[in-house]
Amino acid sequence: MASPSLLQELLGQGTVRVSRLGAVALAEFRPLLDAGILLLERRGAGERLCVARPADFAAFVRKAYPGLSDSGPAPASPRARGLLASRNTKATKGTLGEPVLVRGVSGARVVGLDGLHDLGASERFGAFTFILREGASWRLEGERAAVGLVENLDAFLGLNIEALGPSLGVDAVIYTQGKLSGRVLDWLSSNTMADIQVLHLGDYDPVGLREYIRLRAALGARARIFLPPGLGKLFDDFASSKIMAKDGNQRELMTLVRMAMKLPADAQEVLEHIRRTNCGLEQEAFFLMSWPGLGPHPWRRSEAIF
């Protein structure tokens, strides 16, 4: 996509240096070059893009970039700005905010500008949600000063909240919808959450392990990965080689093996199980931790879920 300043220069002066154009902008202008609306001309040691038919080029710009000549205030929504600039909501990154879904024990609190919200009380509705915006001052508080990040929805919904503290050592859990967003990661890294420990509860495969390393890089020793009792037995009984057949997992595995000695001890333990079995284990195996010999667990073995 050509930059607004470059388009304005072409509209006003009728020419720009080709060296200022990227491959994407040149590809975008190719139909205009083919139609003779724009021309490439050799001038001195360089080449310039020139407007041969100004009226046609102006019509193209008005159609492709409807907001280019709009001098009013920009919309608050990044998606709306992309639509205004180029009829494409994905041309600009980001959103106005992000809903964060939380469950927690009685006494755990979400603290915002409007006061305290008891997570235990919100359990009767299922969960508590707040909107994380730029510069937000939301904070999680609790007896253990720790929060878990749950990757998959069934694992998040199936938690026995009363067992969070004794079994996981956390006051609350956040549903990450797969990969943790940059906005939530920035929030967890902020001064507001600087004294909160973070427990990663994800799939035990190379992609999930890489996500934990990303978290660890941002939070340091404040982050740790959940190592349930009997993890090796869970791998033996329920891990799948089909997970490792995915290209993303194979690429990540090779990367992890190369950096194995630099990984924290808990990540090395998970990597060893993956390499030993050549399999990945999905976190829904947590529901099977009530099987004989696997010890106490915080997940309900519920027929409503399985």
C-alpha positions, 0 to 999 in steps of 0.5 A, spaced: 500 500 500 502 506 498 503 511 503 498 517 504 504 522 503 507 519 497 500 519 494 499 526 496 505 528 492 503 524 486 497 528 486 500 535 487 507 534 484 505 529 479 512 525 480 516 521 485 522 517 485 521 510 484 526 508 490 521 511 494 516 505 492 516 499 495 514 492 492 507 492 494 506 500 492 509 498 485 504 492 484 498 496 486 500 501 481 502 496 475 495 496 472 495 504 472 502 503 468 499 498 464 493 503 462 498 509 461 495 513 467 502 513 470 509 512 467 516 510 469 521 515 466 529 515 466 531 522 469 539 522 470 541 517 475 535 514 477 528 513 475 521 516 477 514 515 477 510 520 473 503 522 472 501 522 465 493 523 466 492 527 472 484 526 472 484 519 471 489 518 477 485 523 481 479 518 480 483 512 482 485 515 488 478 517 490 476 510 489 481 506 492 483 511 498 476 515 500 479 518 506 485 521 503 483 528 502 478 528 509 481 533 513 476 532 519 478 528 526 481 521 525 476 515 527 477 512 534 477 505 531 483 503 528 479 499 523 475 505 521 481 508 520 483 503 515 476 503 512 477 510 511 484 510 508 483 504 503 476 501 504 480 495 508 479 494 515 485 490 516 490 495 513 491 498 520 492 494 526 489 493 533 482 495 536 479 499 541 480 494 546 480 487 548 475 483 553 479 479 558 475 473 561 477 472 568 474 466 573 477 467 580 476 464 587 472 468 593 476 474 595 480 475 589 479 481 586 479 485 579 481 493 581 479 498 576 478 505 576 470 504 578 473 500 584 473 493 586 470 487 583 470 480 587 471 474 582 468 469 587 461 473 587 461 473 579 462 466 579 454 465 579 454 468 572 460 464 570 465 469 569 467 476 570 469 480 564 473 487 563 475 491 557 483 492 557 484 499 553 491 502 552 493 505 558 488 501 562 490 501 570 486 494 571 489 490 576 488 483 579 489 482 587 489 476 591 492 472 597 497 468 592 498 474 588 498 469 582 494 468 575 493 462 570 493 463 563 488 458 560 489 457 552 483 452 551 475 454 552 473 447 555 479 447 560 477 454 562 470 453 563 471 446 566 475 449 572 473 447 579 474 454 582 475 452 589 481 448 587 485 453 584 489 455 590 490 449 593 492 445 586 495 451 582 497 456 587 493 462 583 487 466 585 484 467 578 485 464 571 484 468 564 482 465 558 487 467 552 483 464 546 489 460 544 495 465 543 496 470 548 495 477 545 500 483 545 495 487 549 494 482 554 502 481 555 503 488 555 498 489 561 502 483 565 508 486 563 506 493 566 508 496 573 500 495 575 501 487 575 509 487 576 508 483 583 503 478 580 506 471 578 503 468 572 502 460 571 502 458 563 496 452 562 497 451 555 498 445 550 504 441 551 506 441 544 512 445 541 507 451 539 505 451 546 512 451 549 514 456 544 508 461 547 511 459 554 518 462 552 515 468 549 511 469 556 517 468 560 521 473 555 517 478 557 516 476 565 522 473 567 522 468 573 515 471 574 512 466 569 512 458 570 509 453 566 504 448 569 507 441 571 501 437 573 503 430 577 503 424 573 505 429 566 509 423 563 503 418 564 499 423 561 503 423 555 504 416 555 496 415 555 493 421 551 499 424 547 498 424 539 503 423 534 498 427 529 500 433 533 507 433 531 505 432 524 503 439 523 508 443 520 508 449 525 510 444 530 515 441 527 519 447 525 518 449 532 521 443 535 527 444 531 528 451 534 527 448 541 532 443 540 537 448 538 536 452 544 534 446 549 540 448 554 538 455 554 531 453 556 528 454 563 528 447 567 520 447 567 520 448 559 526 443 558 522 438 562 516 439 557 521 438 551 523 432 554 516 429 554 515 431 547 522 428 544 521 422 548 514 420 545 515 424 539 507 427 541 504 433 543 499 433 549 493 437 549 491 441 555 484 437 555 488 432 558 487 436 565 480 433 565 483 426 565 487 427 571 482 424 576 484 417 573 487 412 578 494 414 580 495 421 577 493 425 584 489 431 586 487 436 580 482 442 579 478 440 573 471 437 574 470 430 570 464 432 568 459 429 563 456 436 561 463 437 558 465 430 556 
